[in-house]
Amino acid sequence: MGPGESLGLAEDHSRKLRHLAILGLLLLAISPAWGQTAAQTCGDPNATPDQTIASCTQILQSGKLSGSSLAVAYNNRGVGYLDKRQLDEAIADFS
């Protein structure tokens, strides 16, 4: 293997690492709720409606909420449904 060949392999490796880094950043950008707990995502104003609905549903189904925490989770999930124009589900959560 000559000097030019090892440089080519290093450049190829470097290019692959850059592509992986870019892919990682893109995944983080399109998934802001990754790494958060369901409770954090349920109350995250930057979460997508689908993320809000899924995370709020998860904590509502856990049976661990009561009082104002339960009301907030239903409200947040209702807002997620409202954002998706799923009005029947939103009204049910707001009622």
Stockholm file with secondary structure:
# STOCKHOLM 1.0

chainA/1-95         MGPGESLGLAEDHSRKLRHLAILGLLLLAISPAWGQTAAQTCGDPNATPDQTIASCTQILQSGKLSGSSLAVAYNNRGVGYLDKRQLDEAIADFS
#=GR chainA/1-95 SS CCHHHHHHHHHHHHHHHHHHHHHHHHHHHHCTTTTSCHHHHHTCTTSCHHHHHHHHHHHHHHTCCCHHHHHHHHHHHHHHHHHTTCHHHHHHHHC
#=GC SS_cons        CCHHHHHHHHHHHHHHHHHHHHHHHHHHHHCTTTTSCHHHHHTCTTSCHHHHHHHHHHHHHHTCCCHHHHHHHHHHHHHHHHHTTCHHHHHHHHC
//
